[in-house]
Amino acid sequence: MQAEWRNAERTILALTDVTGHVVIVEQGHALWPKASKRQDIAPFAPEPIPDPEPEDLQAAIPPLTRRQVFIALHRLGLFSAKEAVAAAATGVVPAALEPTFAALPEPDQTDARVTFAAFQMAYRTDPMTAMIAAAVGMTAEQIDAIWTRFASI
Protein backbone atom coordinates (compact mmCIF):
# COMPACT_ATOMS: atom_id res chain seq x y z
CA MET A 1 0.00 0.00 0.00
CA GLN A 2 1.26 3.46 -0.90
CA ALA A 3 0.48 6.62 1.01
CA GLU A 4 0.80 10.27 0.04
CA TRP A 5 -0.26 13.59 1.47
CA ARG A 6 -2.87 15.30 -0.67
CA ASN A 7 -2.46 18.79 0.78
CA ALA A 8 0.34 20.88 2.25
CA GLU A 9 -1.35 20.99 5.68
CA ARG A 10 -1.11 17.19 5.96
CA THR A 11 -4.77 16.83 6.81
CA ILE A 12 -5.70 14.72 3.80
CA LEU A 13 -3.97 11.42 3.14
CA ALA A 14 -4.45 9.09 0.18
CA LEU A 15 -3.90 5.37 0.59
CA THR A 16 -3.57 3.39 -2.63
CA ASP A 17 -3.74 -0.42 -2.60
CA VAL A 18 -2.21 -2.79 -5.15
CA THR A 19 -5.35 -2.69 -7.30
CA GLY A 20 -5.12 1.10 -7.61
CA HIS A 21 -8.08 1.73 -5.32
CA VAL A 22 -7.61 5.00 -3.44
CA VAL A 23 -8.99 5.69 0.01
CA ILE A 24 -8.95 9.33 1.11
CA VAL A 25 -8.31 9.56 4.82
CA GLU A 26 -8.94 12.73 6.84
CA GLN A 27 -8.83 13.48 10.53
CA GLY A 28 -11.74 11.68 12.16
CA HIS A 29 -11.59 8.77 9.69
CA ALA A 30 -11.12 5.38 11.37
CA LEU A 31 -7.82 4.84 9.52
CA TRP A 32 -6.37 8.25 10.44
CA PRO A 33 -4.63 7.38 13.76
CA LYS A 34 -2.61 4.55 12.24
CA ALA A 35 -2.23 5.78 8.63
CA SER A 36 -1.08 9.31 9.48
CA LYS A 37 1.85 7.95 11.52
CA ARG A 38 3.30 5.91 8.66
CA GLN A 39 6.95 6.67 7.91
CA ASP A 40 6.62 6.07 4.18
CA ILE A 41 4.09 8.79 3.33
CA ALA A 42 5.09 10.59 0.15
CA PRO A 43 5.26 14.37 0.58
CA PHE A 44 2.60 16.62 -0.87
CA ALA A 45 3.46 17.66 -4.40
CA PRO A 46 1.04 20.16 -5.94
CA GLU A 47 -0.06 19.43 -9.47
CA PRO A 48 1.73 21.73 -11.88
CA ILE A 49 -0.58 24.26 -13.44
CA PRO A 50 0.14 24.47 -17.15
CA ASP A 51 0.39 27.82 -18.81
CA PRO A 52 -2.82 28.60 -20.64
CA GLU A 53 -2.84 28.27 -24.39
CA PRO A 54 -3.03 31.57 -26.34
CA GLU A 55 -6.48 30.54 -27.60
CA ASP A 56 -7.69 30.12 -24.01
CA LEU A 57 -6.44 33.59 -23.11
CA GLN A 58 -8.12 35.08 -26.16
CA ALA A 59 -11.38 33.29 -25.43
CA ALA A 60 -11.37 34.84 -21.95
CA ILE A 61 -11.17 38.39 -23.33
CA PRO A 62 -14.57 40.09 -22.96
CA PRO A 63 -16.28 41.00 -26.25
CA LEU A 64 -16.40 44.49 -27.69
CA THR A 65 -19.66 46.08 -28.69
CA ARG A 66 -20.35 47.09 -32.27
CA ARG A 67 -19.83 50.72 -31.26
CA GLN A 68 -16.45 49.97 -29.66
CA VAL A 69 -15.28 48.09 -32.75
CA PHE A 70 -16.07 50.88 -35.19
CA ILE A 71 -14.64 53.58 -32.92
CA ALA A 72 -11.47 51.49 -32.57
CA LEU A 73 -11.09 50.90 -36.29
CA HIS A 74 -11.59 54.60 -36.99
CA ARG A 75 -9.20 55.80 -34.27
CA LEU A 76 -6.58 53.36 -35.50
CA GLY A 77 -6.87 54.88 -38.98
CA LEU A 78 -8.18 51.72 -40.60
CA PHE A 79 -11.55 53.26 -41.52
CA SER A 80 -12.33 56.86 -42.36
CA ALA A 81 -14.86 58.65 -40.16
CA LYS A 82 -17.44 58.37 -42.95
CA GLU A 83 -16.77 54.62 -43.35
CA ALA A 84 -16.95 53.98 -39.60
CA VAL A 85 -20.31 55.76 -39.31
CA ALA A 86 -21.68 54.02 -42.41
CA ALA A 87 -20.52 50.59 -41.21
CA ALA A 88 -22.03 51.19 -37.77
CA ALA A 89 -25.30 52.55 -39.15
CA THR A 90 -25.91 50.33 -42.17
CA GLY A 91 -23.40 47.48 -42.06
CA VAL A 92 -21.77 48.56 -45.31
CA VAL A 93 -18.33 47.00 -45.69
CA PRO A 94 -15.54 49.64 -45.63
CA ALA A 95 -13.17 49.90 -48.60
CA ALA A 96 -10.24 48.41 -46.66
CA LEU A 97 -12.22 45.21 -46.12
CA GLU A 98 -14.10 44.97 -49.43
CA PRO A 99 -11.41 42.96 -51.29
CA THR A 100 -11.36 40.37 -48.49
CA PHE A 101 -15.13 39.96 -48.57
CA ALA A 102 -15.23 39.93 -52.38
CA ALA A 103 -12.58 37.18 -52.54
CA LEU A 104 -14.72 34.76 -50.54
CA PRO A 105 -16.64 32.13 -52.50
CA GLU A 106 -20.39 31.94 -52.21
CA PRO A 107 -22.16 31.25 -49.89
CA ASP A 108 -19.29 32.25 -47.55
CA GLN A 109 -19.20 35.77 -48.99
CA THR A 110 -22.86 36.40 -48.28
CA ASP A 111 -22.55 34.80 -44.85
CA ALA A 112 -19.61 37.09 -44.00
CA ARG A 113 -21.40 40.21 -45.26
CA VAL A 114 -24.54 39.39 -43.26
CA THR A 115 -22.45 38.64 -40.17
CA PHE A 116 -20.57 41.94 -40.54
CA ALA A 117 -23.77 43.90 -41.08
CA ALA A 118 -25.65 42.31 -38.18
CA PHE A 119 -23.11 41.69 -35.41
CA GLN A 120 -23.81 43.26 -32.02
CA MET A 121 -20.83 41.90 -30.08
CA ALA A 122 -17.36 41.15 -31.43
CA TYR A 123 -15.58 38.21 -29.83
CA ARG A 124 -11.81 37.97 -29.91
CA THR A 125 -11.90 34.36 -31.16
CA ASP A 126 -14.61 34.88 -33.79
CA PRO A 127 -13.45 33.95 -37.31
CA MET A 128 -14.67 37.38 -38.49
CA THR A 129 -12.14 39.00 -36.14
CA ALA A 130 -9.34 36.95 -37.66
CA MET A 131 -10.52 37.76 -41.17
CA ILE A 132 -10.61 41.51 -40.50
CA ALA A 133 -7.21 41.38 -38.77
CA ALA A 134 -5.68 39.61 -41.76
CA ALA A 135 -7.28 42.08 -44.17
CA VAL A 136 -5.67 45.05 -42.44
CA GLY A 137 -2.39 43.26 -41.70
CA MET A 138 -2.63 43.05 -37.91
CA THR A 139 -0.99 40.42 -35.72
CA ALA A 140 -2.74 38.50 -32.97
CA GLU A 141 -0.88 40.59 -30.40
CA GLN A 142 -2.08 43.82 -32.01
CA ILE A 143 -5.66 42.56 -32.00
CA ASP A 144 -5.36 41.61 -28.31
CA ALA A 145 -4.07 45.13 -27.60
CA ILE A 146 -7.08 46.64 -29.43
CA TRP A 147 -9.46 44.59 -27.30
CA THR A 148 -7.72 45.79 -24.15
CA ARG A 149 -7.39 49.42 -25.24
CA PHE A 150 -10.95 49.90 -26.48
CA ALA A 151 -12.84 47.84 -23.90
CA SER A 152 -13.51 50.94 -21.80
CA ILE A 153 -14.60 53.29 -24.63
SVG drawing of the C-alpha trace seen along z (x, -y; Angstrom):
<svg xmlns="http://www.w3.org/2000/svg" viewBox="-28 -61 37 66">
<polyline fill="none" stroke="black" stroke-width="0.4" points="0.0,0.0 1.3,-3.5 0.5,-6.6 0.8,-10.3 -0.3,-13.6 -2.9,-15.3 -2.5,-18.8 0.3,-20.9 -1.3,-21.0 -1.1,-17.2 -4.8,-16.8 -5.7,-14.7 -4.0,-11.4 -4.4,-9.1 -3.9,-5.4 -3.6,-3.4 -3.7,0.4 -2.2,2.8 -5.3,2.7 -5.1,-1.1 -8.1,-1.7 -7.6,-5.0 -9.0,-5.7 -9.0,-9.3 -8.3,-9.6 -8.9,-12.7 -8.8,-13.5 -11.7,-11.7 -11.6,-8.8 -11.1,-5.4 -7.8,-4.8 -6.4,-8.3 -4.6,-7.4 -2.6,-4.5 -2.2,-5.8 -1.1,-9.3 1.8,-8.0 3.3,-5.9 6.9,-6.7 6.6,-6.1 4.1,-8.8 5.1,-10.6 5.3,-14.4 2.6,-16.6 3.5,-17.7 1.0,-20.2 -0.1,-19.4 1.7,-21.7 -0.6,-24.3 0.1,-24.5 0.4,-27.8 -2.8,-28.6 -2.8,-28.3 -3.0,-31.6 -6.5,-30.5 -7.7,-30.1 -6.4,-33.6 -8.1,-35.1 -11.4,-33.3 -11.4,-34.8 -11.2,-38.4 -14.6,-40.1 -16.3,-41.0 -16.4,-44.5 -19.7,-46.1 -20.4,-47.1 -19.8,-50.7 -16.5,-50.0 -15.3,-48.1 -16.1,-50.9 -14.6,-53.6 -11.5,-51.5 -11.1,-50.9 -11.6,-54.6 -9.2,-55.8 -6.6,-53.4 -6.9,-54.9 -8.2,-51.7 -11.5,-53.3 -12.3,-56.9 -14.9,-58.7 -17.4,-58.4 -16.8,-54.6 -17.0,-54.0 -20.3,-55.8 -21.7,-54.0 -20.5,-50.6 -22.0,-51.2 -25.3,-52.5 -25.9,-50.3 -23.4,-47.5 -21.8,-48.6 -18.3,-47.0 -15.5,-49.6 -13.2,-49.9 -10.2,-48.4 -12.2,-45.2 -14.1,-45.0 -11.4,-43.0 -11.4,-40.4 -15.1,-40.0 -15.2,-39.9 -12.6,-37.2 -14.7,-34.8 -16.6,-32.1 -20.4,-31.9 -22.2,-31.3 -19.3,-32.2 -19.2,-35.8 -22.9,-36.4 -22.5,-34.8 -19.6,-37.1 -21.4,-40.2 -24.5,-39.4 -22.4,-38.6 -20.6,-41.9 -23.8,-43.9 -25.7,-42.3 -23.1,-41.7 -23.8,-43.3 -20.8,-41.9 -17.4,-41.1 -15.6,-38.2 -11.8,-38.0 -11.9,-34.4 -14.6,-34.9 -13.4,-34.0 -14.7,-37.4 -12.1,-39.0 -9.3,-37.0 -10.5,-37.8 -10.6,-41.5 -7.2,-41.4 -5.7,-39.6 -7.3,-42.1 -5.7,-45.1 -2.4,-43.3 -2.6,-43.0 -1.0,-40.4 -2.7,-38.5 -0.9,-40.6 -2.1,-43.8 -5.7,-42.6 -5.4,-41.6 -4.1,-45.1 -7.1,-46.6 -9.5,-44.6 -7.7,-45.8 -7.4,-49.4 -10.9,-49.9 -12.8,-47.8 -13.5,-50.9 -14.6,-53.3"/>
</svg>
